[in-house]
Structure formats: structure tokens, C-alpha cells
């Protein structure tokens, strides 16, 4: 089985070439770079070497030059492969005496056909120079036999010599006929094998074409992998964003529940404050009524003082006039007692009026504080309502 060495730094090219040549019934060895190829060539002698032109350490030109400089490998066919085939590549391939340059990627069965062609060229036998003349002696004895009757009779010894010569030529012709028959049968067998190989080759070519088409589709699919990865990443980013947004919505929903709870609490507190404010307003009204009553009491007290002063004036007048009867005096004493009682009541009313005034001031301050709290609550309620409206718009 012919041995093929494939040297290429691309694992994809090595695998494709290995599959194509293995399916053609060839033994394939792989080298990932030029150094590995040279190490292999120092130990083995392949039938064909397929080498990439550009490799990290040793180039395909250097590998070919090594083969041509080695006496044991000098006759080994070298097929160079390159992604770009131009005049420069062809010139360097000719300079290192390569057997040809094949462009990558391989089209159909191009690699297999070139390798099989190089193998057949190497195994082709040297042209048989004696084939032409050997056919001529087969007819020569007959011609000589025919012409012998025209010649004058020869002596017995001459005839015996001629007979031996004719017998020798006959034996040679028989041997040649046997060889030709054998070669003919071998050629027939080779032709049958060639036809069978041709049928197998056609099947292999068809299969290789199918595999090449499959490989092309796979390469197209592989070329789409970055695009699919990009699309997948975009989808993953969208999913992550959606997940983050969902988490934010969950947090917002929890915040809404907390705000609703706080809103209910604030509403209850506001209702309580409104109720307290109503009570304070009622107390304020009552305080104002009490204040009005106190004002009336003060006016009455003033009038009473005026009357007392009038009475005192009258008393003085009466004292000047003289002492009246004891009954009037006792009456005046009762009036004086009553005046003292009225003064005590007036003092008590004034103290009560001061207390009520202080309570009114405190009630006004409480009402002002309640008003501020109501304003703060109204502002918070408006902010909560605005946030709830934004959340409602976001959900929609």
C-alpha cells in the first residue's frame, strides 16, 4: 500500500487530506510542521510527500529541498499545497524541483487525483526498447523458409547448420510468444483490475464529491459559528437584561407593596390628624366663646367697678352728710362684702382667662403643627401617586 506523508500546520487541512487519501486506499502519515516532516523523512521513505508551502518552522520549499538533497529520497514526488498560487509560488516550487503546486482548499478529488497520478508516474516501468524488434523475428523464419527453395542446394553440413539456426530461432520465437501471451494475460488481468479500479475510482470520486459538498456545507456552517455565537451572545445579553429588569420589577413590586402599606398607614394617620384637627377646631371655637364670655365678664367687671366707685362716691357723700341709719350701714357692709367677693371672682376669672389664653395659644400651635404635617403628608401622597403612575405606565 503506497505511503503518503502530509505536512501542514492546519489540523483541518490535515484531516481533510487524510480522509480523501485514506478513502482512495492509501496509507497516510501526518506532520504538523516542517520539523516533524523532516524527522519522519529521516526514518521513512514515503511514496509521495504533500507539504504546505508556509509553516511556522520549516517551509514546504525547505522540505522539498531536503528530499532532493537526500540520495535515498531524491526520486520521491513532492506536491506542494498553498492557499495562494501565483508566479512567485510557482517560481520557488520550480527552483526546489517540486512536482507541482495545488491550491487550497481542495476542489473535489483534485488532491486524490494528483497524488494517484504521481504514484502511477513513479511506478511506471521503463519503456521496453526490444519490443519492436522482437516482433519482427517471428515472421523472419517463415520468410527465410519460403526463400530457401529459391536458393541453390546447400551441402548437408550447411543445411544442418541452417536447420539448427532455424530451430534456435523457432525456440526463441516460442519463448517470446509465451512471454507475450503471459504479458497479454497479465495485461488483460490488469485491464480488468483497471476497469474495476476505474469503477471503484468513479464511486470514490462520487463519494469524494459528496464528501466535498458535505465539507463545504460544514465549512459554511462553521463560518456561521461566529455569527451564531454573536446572535447567541446578543440573546443571552437580552435574557440577562430581561432577568435584571424582572428582578427590578420584583423589587419595585415589593417597594410598591411597602409604599401601599405606608400609604394606608399615612392615610390612617391623616384621618386621625384630621379628626384631631376637627377636635382642636371645636376646642378653638369653644375657647373663642370662652374668650368672648371673659371679655363680657371684663366689661361687666369694669361696669361693676364703676358702680363700686359710684357707690364709694355716694358712700363718701353719705359719710360727709353724716352717718345714716344702722340699717343702711349694714347694707353698705354687705355691699362691701359682696364687692370683695366680686373682686375675688373677678381675679379667679382673670386667672382662668389667662389659663384659657395659654391653652388657646397651645391649641393654635398644635393646629399649625397639624397643618404642616398634613401638608407634608399631602406632598408625600402626591409623590407616591406620581411613582405609582410611573410604575403603572412602565407595566403597560
C-alpha contacts under 8 A as a table, 3 or more apart, distances in Angstrom:
res1	aa1	res2	aa2	distance
1	X	25	X	7.50
1	X	26	X	6.13
1	X	27	X	6.44
2	X	26	X	5.61
2	X	27	X	6.05
2	X	46	X	7.51
2	X	47	X	5.90
2	X	119	X	7.77
3	X	26	X	6.31
3	X	27	X	4.73
3	X	28	X	5.91
3	X	29	X	7.49
3	X	46	X	5.01
3	X	47	X	5.33
3	X	48	X	6.88
4	X	26	X	7.02
4	X	27	X	6.03
4	X	28	X	4.83
4	X	29	X	6.18
4	X	46	X	5.67
4	X	47	X	5.96
4	X	48	X	5.05
4	X	49	X	5.90
4	X	50	X	7.35
5	X	28	X	5.99
5	X	29	X	4.88
5	X	30	X	5.98
5	X	31	X	7.43
5	X	37	X	7.74
5	X	46	X	6.37
5	X	48	X	6.47
5	X	49	X	4.81
5	X	50	X	5.98
5	X	51	X	7.94
6	X	14	X	6.80
6	X	17	X	7.63
6	X	18	X	7.80
6	X	28	X	7.20
6	X	29	X	6.20
6	X	30	X	5.00
6	X	31	X	6.11
6	X	49	X	6.20
6	X	50	X	4.74
6	X	51	X	5.81
7	X	14	X	7.46
7	X	30	X	5.99
7	X	31	X	4.51
7	X	32	X	5.85
7	X	33	X	5.96
7	X	34	X	6.71
7	X	36	X	8.00
7	X	37	X	6.09
7	X	49	X	7.87
7	X	50	X	6.24
7	X	51	X	4.61
7	X	52	X	6.12
8	X	11	X	7.36
8	X	13	X	6.99
8	X	14	X	6.24
8	X	31	X	6.48
8	X	32	X	5.37
8	X	33	X	5.80
8	X	34	X	7.86
8	X	51	X	6.14
8	X	52	X	5.07
8	X	55	X	6.89
9	X	14	X	7.96
9	X	31	X	7.83
9	X	32	X	4.77
9	X	33	X	5.31
9	X	52	X	7.69
9	X	55	X	5.95
9	X	56	X	7.51
10	X	13	X	5.40
10	X	14	X	6.37
10	X	32	X	7.33
11	X	14	X	5.02
11	X	15	X	6.10
11	X	32	X	7.52
12	X	15	X	5.23
12	X	16	X	6.22
13	X	16	X	5.19
13	X	17	X	6.04
13	X	105	X	7.91
14	X	17	X	5.24
14	X	18	X	5.94
14	X	30	X	6.90
15	X	18	X	5.05
15	X	19	X	6.12
16	X	19	X	5.21
16	X	20	X	6.24
17	X	20	X	5.18
17	X	21	X	6.14
17	X	111	X	7.48
18	X	21	X	5.37
18	X	22	X	5.80
18	X	28	X	6.15
18	X	30	X	7.91
19	X	22	X	5.18
19	X	23	X	6.08
20	X	23	X	5.43
20	X	24	X	6.60
20	X	109	X	7.67
20	X	111	X	7.73
20	X	112	X	6.41
20	X	208	X	6.82
21	X	24	X	4.99
21	X	25	X	6.72
21	X	26	X	5.60
21	X	27	X	7.63
21	X	28	X	7.06
21	X	112	X	5.89
22	X	25	X	5.23
22	X	26	X	5.04
22	X	27	X	6.31
22	X	28	X	6.64
23	X	26	X	7.31
23	X	204	X	7.19
24	X	112	X	7.19
24	X	201	X	7.66
24	X	204	X	6.94
31	X	34	X	7.38
31	X	36	X	5.36
31	X	37	X	5.38
32	X	36	X	6.53
32	X	37	X	7.75
33	X	36	X	5.55
33	X	37	X	6.45
33	X	55	X	5.98
33	X	56	X	6.81
33	X	57	X	6.81
33	X	58	X	7.00
34	X	37	X	4.98
34	X	38	X	6.23
34	X	55	X	6.57
34	X	56	X	7.72
34	X	57	X	6.07
34	X	58	X	4.38
34	X	59	X	6.16
34	X	60	X	7.04
34	X	63	X	6.59
35	X	38	X	5.16
35	X	39	X	6.18
35	X	57	X	6.73
35	X	58	X	6.18
36	X	39	X	5.06
36	X	40	X	6.18
37	X	40	X	5.13
37	X	41	X	6.18
37	X	63	X	7.44
38	X	41	X	5.00
38	X	42	X	6.22
38	X	63	X	6.76
38	X	66	X	7.84
39	X	42	X	5.32
39	X	43	X	6.92
40	X	43	X	5.45
40	X	44	X	5.91
41	X	44	X	5.09
41	X	45	X	6.12
41	X	46	X	7.68
42	X	45	X	7.97
45	X	72	X	7.83
45	X	73	X	6.62
46	X	49	X	6.78
46	X	76	X	7.32
47	X	76	X	6.08
47	X	77	X	7.09
47	X	119	X	6.79
48	X	76	X	6.00
48	X	77	X	5.09
48	X	78	X	6.04
48	X	79	X	7.56
48	X	115	X	7.05
48	X	118	X	7.23
48	X	119	X	6.92
49	X	76	X	7.32
49	X	77	X	6.34
49	X	78	X	4.82
49	X	79	X	6.17
50	X	78	X	6.00
50	X	79	X	4.81
50	X	80	X	5.82
50	X	81	X	7.10
51	X	60	X	5.36
51	X	63	X	7.66
51	X	78	X	7.48
51	X	79	X	6.45
51	X	80	X	5.03
51	X	81	X	6.07
52	X	55	X	6.73
52	X	59	X	7.28
52	X	60	X	5.33
52	X	80	X	5.76
52	X	81	X	4.81
52	X	82	X	5.94
53	X	59	X	5.51
53	X	60	X	4.18
53	X	61	X	6.40
53	X	80	X	6.15
53	X	81	X	6.02
53	X	82	X	5.60
54	X	58	X	7.93
54	X	59	X	5.13
54	X	60	X	6.36
54	X	82	X	7.48
55	X	58	X	6.01
55	X	59	X	5.17
55	X	60	X	7.25
56	X	59	X	7.38
58	X	62	X	6.12
58	X	63	X	6.94
59	X	62	X	5.27
59	X	63	X	6.47
60	X	63	X	5.00
60	X	64	X	6.15
60	X	80	X	6.62
61	X	64	X	5.10
61	X	65	X	6.11
61	X	92	X	7.18
61	X	93	X	6.68
61	X	96	X	6.13
62	X	65	X	4.97
62	X	66	X	6.13
62	X	96	X	7.90
63	X	66	X	5.12
63	X	67	X	6.39
64	X	67	X	5.13
64	X	68	X	6.25
64	X	78	X	6.49
64	X	96	X	6.18
64	X	97	X	7.43
64	X	98	X	6.44
65	X	68	X	5.12
65	X	69	X	6.05
65	X	96	X	5.43
65	X	97	X	7.67
66	X	69	X	5.12
66	X	70	X	6.28
67	X	70	X	5.28
67	X	73	X	5.34
67	X	74	X	5.47
67	X	76	X	7.29
68	X	71	X	7.41
68	X	73	X	6.65
68	X	74	X	4.31
68	X	75	X	7.38
68	X	96	X	7.82
68	X	97	X	7.57
69	X	73	X	7.90
69	X	74	X	6.39
70	X	73	X	5.31
70	X	74	X	5.52
71	X	74	X	5.24
72	X	75	X	7.71
73	X	76	X	5.36
77	X	98	X	7.35
77	X	99	X	6.01
77	X	118	X	6.44
77	X	119	X	7.94
77	X	122	X	7.68
78	X	98	X	5.32
78	X	99	X	5.37
78	X	100	X	7.28
79	X	98	X	6.35
79	X	99	X	5.57
79	X	100	X	5.24
79	X	101	X	5.95
79	X	102	X	7.22
79	X	115	X	7.83
80	X	93	X	7.53
80	X	98	X	7.01
80	X	99	X	7.79
80	X	100	X	6.19
80	X	101	X	4.67
80	X	102	X	6.20
81	X	101	X	5.51
81	X	102	X	4.68
81	X	103	X	5.67
81	X	104	X	6.43
82	X	85	X	6.28
82	X	101	X	7.20
82	X	102	X	6.44
82	X	103	X	5.16
82	X	104	X	5.61
83	X	103	X	5.56
83	X	104	X	4.68
83	X	105	X	6.93
84	X	89	X	7.87
84	X	103	X	6.54
84	X	104	X	7.58
85	X	89	X	5.86
85	X	90	X	6.96
85	X	101	X	7.43
85	X	102	X	7.68
85	X	103	X	6.18
86	X	89	X	5.40
86	X	90	X	6.23
87	X	90	X	5.07
87	X	91	X	5.98
88	X	91	X	5.07
88	X	92	X	6.25
89	X	92	X	5.30
89	X	93	X	6.09
90	X	93	X	5.01
90	X	94	X	6.18
90	X	101	X	7.05
91	X	94	X	5.15
91	X	95	X	6.16
92	X	95	X	4.88
92	X	96	X	6.32
93	X	96	X	5.40
93	X	97	X	6.17
93	X	98	X	5.29
93	X	100	X	7.17
93	X	101	X	7.17
94	X	97	X	4.82
94	X	98	X	5.95
95	X	98	X	7.79
98	X	101	X	7.75
102	X	106	X	7.86
102	X	111	X	7.52
103	X	106	X	6.56
104	X	107	X	7.90
106	X	109	X	7.48
106	X	110	X	6.28
106	X	111	X	6.38
107	X	110	X	5.71
107	X	111	X	7.84
107	X	212	X	7.52
108	X	111	X	7.97
108	X	205	X	7.82
108	X	208	X	6.47
108	X	209	X	5.14
108	X	212	X	5.76
109	X	112	X	5.28
109	X	113	X	5.95
109	X	205	X	6.20
109	X	208	X	6.22
109	X	209	X	6.80
110	X	113	X	5.19
110	X	114	X	6.14
111	X	114	X	5.29
111	X	115	X	6.15
112	X	115	X	5.21
112	X	116	X	6.07
113	X	116	X	5.21
113	X	117	X	6.00
114	X	117	X	4.99
114	X	118	X	6.21
115	X	118	X	5.13
115	X	119	X	6.22
116	X	119	X	5.01
116	X	120	X	6.07
117	X	120	X	5.15
117	X	121	X	6.07
118	X	121	X	5.00
118	X	122	X	6.17
119	X	122	X	5.16
119	X	123	X	6.21
120	X	123	X	5.14
120	X	124	X	5.88
121	X	124	X	5.24
128	X	131	X	5.67
129	X	132	X	7.01
130	X	133	X	5.56
130	X	134	X	6.00
131	X	134	X	5.39
131	X	135	X	6.77
132	X	135	X	5.86
132	X	136	X	7.19
133	X	136	X	5.30
133	X	137	X	7.11
134	X	137	X	5.85
134	X	138	X	7.30
134	X	176	X	7.57
135	X	138	X	5.69
135	X	139	X	7.59
136	X	139	X	5.77
136	X	140	X	6.44
137	X	140	X	4.65
137	X	141	X	7.02
137	X	169	X	7.78
137	X	173	X	7.15
138	X	141	X	6.73
138	X	170	X	8.00
138	X	173	X	5.63
139	X	142	X	5.68
139	X	143	X	6.47
140	X	143	X	5.12
140	X	144	X	6.14
141	X	144	X	4.95
141	X	145	X	5.87
141	X	166	X	6.62
141	X	169	X	7.24
141	X	170	X	7.46
142	X	145	X	4.90
142	X	146	X	5.98
143	X	146	X	5.15
143	X	147	X	6.21
144	X	147	X	5.08
144	X	148	X	6.05
145	X	148	X	5.21
145	X	149	X	7.53
146	X	149	X	6.43
146	X	150	X	7.98
147	X	150	X	5.44
147	X	151	X	6.89
148	X	151	X	5.28
149	X	152	X	7.62
154	X	158	X	6.00
154	X	159	X	6.12
155	X	158	X	5.14
155	X	159	X	6.08
156	X	159	X	4.97
156	X	160	X	6.00
157	X	160	X	4.96
157	X	161	X	6.09
158	X	161	X	5.02
158	X	162	X	6.04
159	X	162	X	4.91
159	X	163	X	5.92
160	X	163	X	4.92
160	X	164	X	6.14
161	X	164	X	5.11
161	X	165	X	6.11
162	X	165	X	4.95
162	X	166	X	6.05
163	X	166	X	4.98
163	X	167	X	6.02
164	X	167	X	4.97
164	X	168	X	5.95
165	X	168	X	5.03
165	X	169	X	6.11
166	X	169	X	5.04
166	X	170	X	5.99
167	X	170	X	4.83
167	X	171	X	6.10
168	X	171	X	5.13
168	X	172	X	6.18
169	X	172	X	4.99
169	X	173	X	6.03
170	X	173	X	4.93
170	X	174	X	6.09
171	X	174	X	4.98
171	X	175	X	6.09
172	X	175	X	5.06
172	X	176	X	6.04
173	X	176	X	4.94
173	X	177	X	5.92
174	X	177	X	4.86
174	X	178	X	6.04
175	X	178	X	5.06
175	X	179	X	6.11
176	X	179	X	4.95
176	X	180	X	5.93
177	X	180	X	4.91
177	X	181	X	5.91
178	X	181	X	4.96
178	X	182	X	5.97
179	X	182	X	4.99
179	X	183	X	5.96
180	X	183	X	4.94
180	X	184	X	5.82
181	X	184	X	4.84
181	X	185	X	6.11
182	X	185	X	5.13
182	X	186	X	6.07
183	X	186	X	4.90
183	X	187	X	5.82
184	X	187	X	4.89
184	X	188	X	5.99
185	X	188	X	4.87
185	X	189	X	6.07
186	X	189	X	4.98
186	X	190	X	5.91
187	X	190	X	4.83
187	X	191	X	5.80
188	X	191	X	4.87
188	X	192	X	6.10
189	X	192	X	4.99
189	X	193	X	6.02
190	X	193	X	4.86
190	X	194	X	5.69
191	X	194	X	4.75
191	X	195	X	6.01
192	X	195	X	5.05
192	X	196	X	6.10
193	X	196	X	4.88
193	X	197	X	5.76
194	X	197	X	4.78
194	X	198	X	5.71
195	X	198	X	4.75
195	X	199	X	6.09
196	X	199	X	5.04
196	X	200	X	6.11
197	X	200	X	4.85
197	X	201	X	5.67
198	X	201	X	4.74
198	X	202	X	5.96
199	X	202	X	5.01
199	X	203	X	6.16
200	X	203	X	4.95
200	X	204	X	5.87
201	X	204	X	4.80
201	X	205	X	5.78
202	X	205	X	4.88
202	X	206	X	6.03
203	X	206	X	5.05
203	X	207	X	6.01
204	X	207	X	4.87
204	X	208	X	5.75
205	X	208	X	4.82
205	X	209	X	5.92
206	X	209	X	4.97
206	X	210	X	6.12
207	X	210	X	4.94
207	X	211	X	5.97
208	X	211	X	4.84
208	X	212	X	5.81
209	X	212	X	4.87
209	X	213	X	6.03
210	X	213	X	5.02
210	X	214	X	6.04
211	X	214	X	4.82
211	X	215	X	5.82
212	X	215	X	4.79
212	X	216	X	5.96
213	X	216	X	4.93
213	X	217	X	6.20
214	X	217	X	5.06
214	X	218	X	6.02
215	X	218	X	4.84
215	X	219	X	5.92
216	X	219	X	4.97
216	X	220	X	6.03
217	X	220	X	4.93
217	X	221	X	6.03
218	X	221	X	4.87
218	X	222	X	5.93
219	X	222	X	4.76
219	X	223	X	5.96
220	X	223	X	4.94
220	X	224	X	6.28
221	X	224	X	4.99
221	X	225	X	6.47
222	X	225	X	5.06
222	X	226	X	7.98
223	X	226	X	6.74
223	X	227	X	7.83
224	X	227	X	5.14
224	X	228	X	6.03
225	X	228	X	4.94
225	X	229	X	5.85
226	X	229	X	4.88
226	X	230	X	5.94
227	X	230	X	5.01
227	X	231	X	6.12
228	X	231	X	4.93
228	X	232	X	5.88
229	X	232	X	4.88
229	X	233	X	5.95
230	X	233	X	5.01
230	X	234	X	6.12
231	X	234	X	4.99
231	X	235	X	6.10
232	X	235	X	4.94
232	X	236	X	6.00
233	X	236	X	4.90
233	X	237	X	5.99
234	X	237	X	4.99
234	X	238	X	6.07
235	X	238	X	4.95
235	X	239	X	6.02
236	X	239	X	4.90
236	X	240	X	5.97
237	X	240	X	4.96
237	X	241	X	5.98
238	X	241	X	4.98
238	X	242	X	5.95
239	X	242	X	4.92
239	X	243	X	5.92
240	X	243	X	4.92
240	X	244	X	5.99
241	X	244	X	4.98
241	X	245	X	5.96
242	X	245	X	4.89
242	X	246	X	5.94
243	X	246	X	4.92
243	X	247	X	6.10
244	X	247	X	5.00
244	X	248	X	6.07
245	X	248	X	4.88
245	X	249	X	6.02
246	X	249	X	4.89
246	X	250	X	6.07
247	X	250	X	4.93
247	X	251	X	6.10
248	X	251	X	4.97
248	X	252	X	5.88
249	X	252	X	4.77
249	X	253	X	5.84
250	X	253	X	4.92
250	X	254	X	6.18
251	X	254	X	5.05
251	X	255	X	6.05
252	X	255	X	4.76
252	X	256	X	5.90
253	X	256	X	4.86
253	X	257	X	6.17
254	X	257	X	5.04
254	X	258	X	6.20
255	X	258	X	4.94
255	X	259	X	5.96
256	X	259	X	4.86
256	X	260	X	5.88
256	X	388	X	7.49
257	X	260	X	4.99
257	X	261	X	6.09
258	X	261	X	5.02
258	X	262	X	6.01
259	X	262	X	4.85
259	X	263	X	5.78
259	X	384	X	7.24
260	X	263	X	4.79
260	X	264	X	6.10
261	X	264	X	5.12
261	X	265	X	6.19
262	X	265	X	4.94
262	X	266	X	5.92
263	X	266	X	4.92
263	X	267	X	5.93
263	X	381	X	7.19
263	X	384	X	7.83
264	X	267	X	4.96
264	X	268	X	6.11
265	X	268	X	5.07
265	X	269	X	6.07
266	X	269	X	4.89
266	X	270	X	5.83
266	X	377	X	7.08
267	X	270	X	4.83
267	X	271	X	6.01
268	X	271	X	5.07
268	X	272	X	6.11
269	X	272	X	4.94
269	X	273	X	5.99
270	X	273	X	4.88
270	X	274	X	5.93
270	X	374	X	6.74
270	X	377	X	7.33
271	X	274	X	4.92
271	X	275	X	6.05
272	X	275	X	5.01
272	X	276	X	6.08
273	X	276	X	4.86
273	X	277	X	5.83
273	X	370	X	6.66
273	X	374	X	7.70
274	X	277	X	4.86
274	X	278	X	6.06
275	X	278	X	5.02
275	X	279	X	6.22
276	X	279	X	4.96
276	X	280	X	5.99
277	X	280	X	4.85
277	X	281	X	5.97
277	X	367	X	6.34
277	X	370	X	6.91
278	X	281	X	4.94
278	X	282	X	6.14
279	X	282	X	4.99
279	X	283	X	6.06
280	X	283	X	4.84
280	X	284	X	5.87
280	X	363	X	6.49
280	X	367	X	6.85
281	X	284	X	4.82
281	X	285	X	6.08
281	X	367	X	7.98
282	X	285	X	5.01
282	X	286	X	6.14
283	X	286	X	4.91
283	X	287	X	5.93
283	X	363	X	7.91
284	X	287	X	4.83
284	X	288	X	6.03
284	X	360	X	6.53
284	X	363	X	6.95
284	X	364	X	7.84
285	X	288	X	5.00
285	X	289	X	6.18
286	X	289	X	4.93
286	X	290	X	6.10
287	X	290	X	4.91
287	X	291	X	5.94
287	X	356	X	6.81
287	X	357	X	7.91
287	X	360	X	6.38
288	X	291	X	4.82
288	X	292	X	6.05
289	X	292	X	5.00
289	X	293	X	6.13
290	X	293	X	4.91
290	X	294	X	5.98
290	X	356	X	7.89
291	X	294	X	4.89
291	X	295	X	6.05
291	X	353	X	7.13
291	X	356	X	7.80
291	X	357	X	7.78
292	X	295	X	4.94
292	X	296	X	6.17
293	X	296	X	4.93
293	X	297	X	5.98
294	X	297	X	4.75
294	X	298	X	5.95
294	X	349	X	7.36
294	X	350	X	7.96
294	X	353	X	6.54
295	X	298	X	4.98
295	X	299	X	6.15
296	X	299	X	4.99
296	X	300	X	6.05
297	X	300	X	4.91
297	X	301	X	5.89
298	X	301	X	4.78
298	X	302	X	6.03
298	X	346	X	7.89
299	X	302	X	5.00
299	X	303	X	6.11
300	X	303	X	4.90
300	X	304	X	5.86
301	X	304	X	4.74
301	X	305	X	5.96
301	X	346	X	6.90
302	X	305	X	4.98
302	X	306	X	6.01
303	X	306	X	4.87
303	X	307	X	6.10
304	X	307	X	4.90
304	X	308	X	6.02
305	X	308	X	4.75
305	X	309	X	5.93
306	X	309	X	4.97
306	X	310	X	6.02
307	X	310	X	4.77
307	X	311	X	5.88
308	X	311	X	4.75
308	X	312	X	5.84
308	X	339	X	7.47
309	X	312	X	4.86
309	X	313	X	5.94
310	X	313	X	4.90
310	X	314	X	6.02
311	X	314	X	4.82
311	X	315	X	5.76
312	X	315	X	4.68
312	X	316	X	5.93
313	X	316	X	5.04
313	X	317	X	5.99
314	X	317	X	4.73
314	X	318	X	5.85
315	X	318	X	4.81
315	X	319	X	5.85
316	X	319	X	4.80
316	X	320	X	5.98
317	X	320	X	5.00
317	X	321	X	6.09
318	X	321	X	4.84
318	X	322	X	5.90
318	X	323	X	6.78
318	X	324	X	7.29
319	X	322	X	4.80
319	X	323	X	5.67
319	X	324	X	7.96
320	X	323	X	7.95
324	X	328	X	6.28
324	X	329	X	6.84
325	X	328	X	5.46
325	X	329	X	6.50
326	X	329	X	4.84
326	X	330	X	6.11
327	X	330	X	5.17
327	X	331	X	6.14
328	X	331	X	4.86
328	X	332	X	6.09
329	X	332	X	4.91
329	X	333	X	6.14
330	X	333	X	4.87
330	X	334	X	6.17
331	X	334	X	5.07
331	X	335	X	6.08
332	X	335	X	4.80
332	X	336	X	6.03
333	X	336	X	4.92
333	X	337	X	6.07
334	X	337	X	4.91
334	X	338	X	5.92
335	X	338	X	4.87
335	X	339	X	5.98
336	X	339	X	4.84
336	X	340	X	6.18
337	X	340	X	5.06
337	X	341	X	6.19
338	X	341	X	4.94
338	X	342	X	6.03
339	X	342	X	4.88
339	X	343	X	6.05
340	X	343	X	4.96
340	X	344	X	6.19
341	X	344	X	5.05
341	X	345	X	6.13
342	X	345	X	4.93
342	X	346	X	5.92
343	X	346	X	4.83
343	X	347	X	6.10
344	X	347	X	5.05
344	X	348	X	6.11
345	X	348	X	4.98
345	X	349	X	6.00
346	X	349	X	4.97
346	X	350	X	6.07
347	X	350	X	4.97
347	X	351	X	6.21
348	X	351	X	5.10
348	X	352	X	6.09
349	X	352	X	4.97
349	X	353	X	5.85
350	X	353	X	4.86
350	X	354	X	6.20
351	X	354	X	5.07
351	X	355	X	6.31
352	X	355	X	5.04
352	X	356	X	6.07
353	X	356	X	5.02
353	X	357	X	6.03
354	X	357	X	4.98
354	X	358	X	6.20
355	X	358	X	5.12
355	X	359	X	6.19
356	X	359	X	4.95
356	X	360	X	6.01
357	X	360	X	4.93
357	X	361	X	6.23
358	X	361	X	5.04
358	X	362	X	6.20
359	X	362	X	4.96
359	X	363	X	5.92
360	X	363	X	4.90
360	X	364	X	6.06
361	X	364	X	5.04
361	X	365	X	6.20
362	X	365	X	5.02
362	X	366	X	6.09
363	X	366	X	4.99
363	X	367	X	5.99
364	X	367	X	4.95
364	X	368	X	6.07
365	X	368	X	4.99
365	X	369	X	6.14
366	X	369	X	5.03
366	X	370	X	5.99
367	X	370	X	4.96
367	X	371	X	6.03
368	X	371	X	4.96
368	X	372	X	6.27
369	X	372	X	5.07
369	X	373	X	6.18
370	X	373	X	5.02
370	X	374	X	6.05
371	X	374	X	5.00
371	X	375	X	6.16
372	X	375	X	4.99
372	X	376	X	6.14
373	X	376	X	4.99
373	X	377	X	5.98
374	X	377	X	4.94
374	X	378	X	5.97
375	X	378	X	4.98
375	X	379	X	6.14
376	X	379	X	5.06
376	X	380	X	6.14
377	X	380	X	5.00
377	X	381	X	5.92
378	X	381	X	4.96
378	X	382	X	6.11
379	X	382	X	5.09
379	X	383	X	6.26
380	X	383	X	5.00
380	X	384	X	6.05
381	X	384	X	5.03
381	X	385	X	5.97
382	X	385	X	4.97
382	X	386	X	6.09
383	X	386	X	5.03
383	X	387	X	6.14
384	X	387	X	5.05
384	X	388	X	6.01
385	X	388	X	5.04
385	X	389	X	6.06
386	X	389	X	5.00
386	X	390	X	6.23
387	X	390	X	5.06
387	X	391	X	6.14
388	X	391	X	5.05
388	X	392	X	6.03
389	X	392	X	5.00
389	X	393	X	6.18
390	X	393	X	5.06
390	X	394	X	6.12
391	X	394	X	4.97
391	X	395	X	6.18
392	X	395	X	5.22
392	X	396	X	6.31
393	X	396	X	5.16
